[in-house]
Amino acid sequence: MPQQPHHHGPLTSIRQDEFQGHSIVIKTTYEVTVDGVPLTAPLTVSNDGHVHCHALPTYEFLSATDTIRALIENFPDDFPAGDGNGGHPNHNAHGTDHEGGV
């Protein structure tokens, strides 16, 4: 994917609107992982609810899930092939230092 500034923690998109004399602020927070790895590509939501990603500037998505799927399709080298675990991290590979380890 095109290099993006590294974000630490969840990504927050802020939408603002004025309606009948009221100021509306909506903060949408995304904490996205793919195969257990945090996704750092910034996602934003427009006032009409469409999701945008700077890595795919000419695309507009109806959901965050569709956005992530498009990132995986368009940048496959940034998302190594899954391990057959349905995208879930292999917790056994982490050792025995935590509950549930082998």
C-alpha positions in Angstrom: 0.0 0.0 0.0 1.2 3.6 -0.4 3.1 4.7 2.6 0.8 6.2 5.2 1.8 7.9 8.4 1.9 5.3 11.2 -1.0 5.6 13.6 -0.9 4.3 17.1 -4.2 3.1 18.5 -7.6 3.3 16.9 -8.3 5.5 13.8 -11.0 8.1 14.4 -13.0 9.8 11.7 -14.9 13.0 12.7 -18.1 14.1 10.8 -19.8 17.4 11.5 -23.1 18.8 10.4 -25.4 21.7 11.2 -29.1 20.8 11.4 -32.0 23.1 12.5 -29.6 25.3 14.5 -27.9 22.3 16.1 -24.2 21.4 15.8 -23.7 17.6 15.3 -20.4 15.9 15.8 -20.0 12.2 15.1 -16.8 10.4 16.0 -16.4 6.9 14.4 -13.5 4.9 15.7 -12.0 2.0 13.8 -9.6 -0.5 15.3 -8.9 -2.9 12.4 -6.6 -5.9 12.3 -6.0 -8.3 9.4 -4.7 -11.7 10.5 -4.1 -10.2 13.9 -1.9 -7.4 12.5 -3.1 -3.8 13.0 -4.1 -2.0 9.8 -2.6 1.5 9.7 -4.3 2.8 6.6 -6.6 5.7 7.7 -10.3 5.2 7.1 -12.7 8.1 7.0 -16.5 8.2 6.9 -18.4 10.9 4.9 -21.5 12.6 6.2 -23.6 10.2 4.0 -21.9 7.2 5.7 -19.6 6.1 2.9 -16.1 4.9 3.9 -13.0 6.2 2.2 -9.4 5.1 2.4 -6.4 7.3 1.3 -4.7 4.2 -0.2 -7.6 3.8 -2.6 -8.5 7.5 -3.3 -10.9 6.8 -6.3 -13.0 4.3 -4.4 -16.0 4.8 -2.2 -17.3 1.9 0.0 -20.6 1.2 1.7 -18.9 -0.5 4.7 -15.6 -0.7 6.4 -15.5 -4.5 5.6 -15.8 -3.7 1.9 -12.9 -1.2 2.3 -10.6 -3.8 3.9 -11.5 -6.4 1.3 -10.5 -4.0 -1.4 -7.2 -3.2 0.3 -6.4 -6.9 0.4 -7.4 -7.4 -3.2 -5.4 -4.3 -4.5 -2.3 -4.7 -2.3 -1.9 -8.5 -1.9 1.8 -8.2 -1.1 1.0 -6.3 2.0 -1.3 -9.1 3.2 0.6 -12.4 3.1 -1.5 -15.5 2.3 -3.5 -16.8 5.3 -2.5 -19.9 7.2 -5.8 -21.7 6.7 -6.9 -20.5 10.2 -9.7 -18.4 8.8 -7.7 -15.2 9.4 -7.5 -15.9 13.2 -4.1 -15.5 14.7 -2.4 -18.7 15.6 -2.4 -18.3 19.4 -0.3 -21.5 19.8 2.6 -19.7 18.1 2.9 -17.2 20.9 4.4 -19.6 23.4 3.3 -20.6 26.8 3.4 -17.2 28.6 -0.3 -16.6 28.5 -3.5 -18.5 29.2 -4.5 -20.9 26.5 -0.9 -21.5 25.3 0.5 -24.9 24.7 
